[in-house]
Amino acid sequence: RHAHLWQVPWGKHNPVEWRGQHYAPSSTVKNVSLVLPVVMVKDPLTWMRSMCRKPYAASFNNRGVRCPSPVEKTKTNVAWQPTEHYFYKSLIHLWSVWNRAYMDLETPRIMVRYEDLLFNPEVTLQKVCRCAGGIPATGATFRQQENSAKSGPGHGDGGSNRAKALATYSSMDVRMADYSESDVTYIQRYWDLEMAQSFHYHLDFAMLVNHTHASGRSPLSDARSWP
């Protein structure tokens, strides 16, 4: 019998290093070897801006109108638990360290790009379902969440619905908004380049120039760029 958990036993936001060492209060599964994590990865440029709107357990000083710019000023303290604080040199360091730990996990896990789930949900979820040993819904039996998947305390205004997310994440203007040349240099220097390339997250100065002089579509919204 397969059970569908809404979060991994060690807590969905917590570092994967806590696997088997920490159990969320809601967890009913103690044998973590029976759990197949499905991890969602998001473009770090849009993820950092999301953290500016809703930082959850993270705190950093640079939360002005151009947040997260300058990225080098986003030294971050994350209270994973009230007595467990981890420190990161910046938000891009946090993105790199947290996701890299799942990438390097020696036990099975599935990593899914947020952008694939947004722009190509049926095919993406079919692959996840089959990988987990399930039978995916197809065609008329496939039902898509159109409203925000986030609600309740701790989620601010509930995020955005799918229509708003499609408009937002298909825009190069949104992806590059408020980032400066120094931000691009800093991100290129400190992000996990191998992991970014694995998920087709690209960044160069041409994107910044194109954003400044003309609007465009984000390459992440193009099915041809999908792995």
Solvent accessible surface area in square Angstrom, and as a share of the most:
residue,aa,sasa,rsa
1,R,283,1.03
2,H,138,0.62
3,A,80,0.62
4,H,175,0.78
5,L,76,0.38
6,W,177,0.62
7,Q,32,0.14
8,V,19,0.11
9,P,2,0.01
10,W,0,0.00
11,G,6,0.05
12,K,85,0.36
13,H,93,0.42
14,N,10,0.05
15,P,9,0.06
16,V,6,0.04
17,E,110,0.49
18,W,25,0.09
19,R,56,0.20
20,G,29,0.28
21,Q,150,0.67
22,H,48,0.22
23,Y,74,0.28
24,A,9,0.07
25,P,143,0.90
26,S,59,0.38
27,S,21,0.14
28,T,121,0.70
29,V,36,0.21
30,K,125,0.53
31,N,77,0.40
32,V,20,0.11
33,S,82,0.53
34,L,140,0.70
35,V,22,0.13
36,L,63,0.31
37,P,4,0.02
38,V,83,0.47
39,V,10,0.05
40,M,99,0.44
41,V,1,0.00
42,K,35,0.15
43,D,1,0.00
44,P,0,0.00
45,L,1,0.00
46,T,8,0.05
47,W,49,0.17
48,M,0,0.00
49,R,35,0.13
50,S,22,0.14
51,M,17,0.08
52,C,17,0.10
53,R,158,0.58
54,K,67,0.29
55,P,20,0.13
56,Y,88,0.34
57,A,49,0.38
58,A,7,0.06
59,S,61,0.39
60,F,15,0.06
61,N,150,0.77
62,N,26,0.13
63,R,115,0.42
64,G,47,0.45
65,V,151,0.87
66,R,122,0.45
67,C,11,0.07
68,P,1,0.00
69,S,11,0.07
70,P,53,0.33
71,V,0,0.00
72,E,94,0.42
73,K,127,0.54
74,T,0,0.00
75,K,136,0.58
76,T,1,0.00
77,N,38,0.20
78,V,4,0.02
79,A,31,0.24
80,W,30,0.11
81,Q,56,0.25
82,P,117,0.74
83,T,125,0.73
84,E,76,0.34
85,H,85,0.38
86,Y,74,0.28
87,F,136,0.57
88,Y,24,0.09
89,K,141,0.60
90,S,0,0.00
91,L,0,0.00
92,I,0,0.00
93,H,29,0.13
94,L,8,0.04
95,W,4,0.01
96,S,10,0.06
97,V,77,0.44
98,W,47,0.16
99,N,10,0.05
100,R,54,0.20
101,A,22,0.17
102,Y,5,0.02
103,M,43,0.19
104,D,86,0.44
105,L,38,0.19
106,E,175,0.79
107,T,48,0.28
108,P,102,0.64
109,R,69,0.25
110,I,21,0.11
111,M,32,0.14
112,V,13,0.08
113,R,6,0.02
114,Y,44,0.17
115,E,2,0.01
116,D,20,0.11
117,L,45,0.22
118,L,14,0.07
119,F,42,0.17
120,N,36,0.19
121,P,18,0.11
122,E,53,0.24
123,V,66,0.38
124,T,16,0.10
125,L,74,0.37
126,Q,25,0.11
127,K,130,0.55
128,V,24,0.14
129,C,39,0.24
130,R,135,0.49
131,C,88,0.53
132,A,49,0.38
133,G,55,0.53
134,G,32,0.31
135,I,167,0.85
136,P,24,0.15
137,A,43,0.33
138,T,64,0.37
139,G,53,0.51
140,A,108,0.83
141,T,94,0.55
142,F,38,0.16
143,R,220,0.80
144,Q,65,0.29
145,Q,111,0.49
146,E,92,0.41
147,N,110,0.56
148,S,34,0.22
149,A,95,0.74
150,K,102,0.43
151,S,87,0.56
152,G,48,0.46
153,P,139,0.87
154,G,45,0.43
155,H,46,0.21
156,G,61,0.58
157,D,135,0.70
158,G,13,0.13
159,G,48,0.46
160,S,43,0.28
161,N,70,0.36
162,R,48,0.18
163,A,70,0.54
164,K,123,0.52
165,A,5,0.04
166,L,53,0.26
167,A,71,0.55
168,T,41,0.24
169,Y,27,0.10
170,S,21,0.13
171,S,26,0.17
172,M,20,0.09
173,D,43,0.22
174,V,48,0.28
175,R,4,0.01
176,M,0,0.00
177,A,30,0.23
178,D,53,0.27
179,Y,9,0.03
180,S,37,0.24
181,E,115,0.52
182,S,68,0.44
183,D,2,0.01
184,V,1,0.00
185,T,71,0.41
186,Y,34,0.13
187,I,0,0.00
188,Q,67,0.30
189,R,179,0.65
190,Y,73,0.28
191,W,17,0.06
192,D,30,0.15
193,L,94,0.47
194,E,116,0.52
195,M,0,0.00
196,A,0,0.00
197,Q,97,0.43
198,S,56,0.36
199,F,18,0.08
200,H,58,0.26
201,Y,1,0.00
202,H,89,0.40
203,L,15,0.08
204,D,62,0.32
205,F,86,0.36
206,A,57,0.45
207,M,25,0.11
208,L,14,0.07
209,V,80,0.46
210,N,90,0.46
211,H,44,0.19
212,T,94,0.55
213,H,146,0.65
214,A,62,0.48
215,S,91,0.59
216,G,38,0.37
217,R,164,0.60
218,S,3,0.02
219,P,44,0.28
220,L,8,0.04
221,S,10,0.06
222,D,39,0.20
223,A,58,0.45
224,R,215,0.78
225,S,28,0.18
226,W,50,0.18
227,P,105,0.66
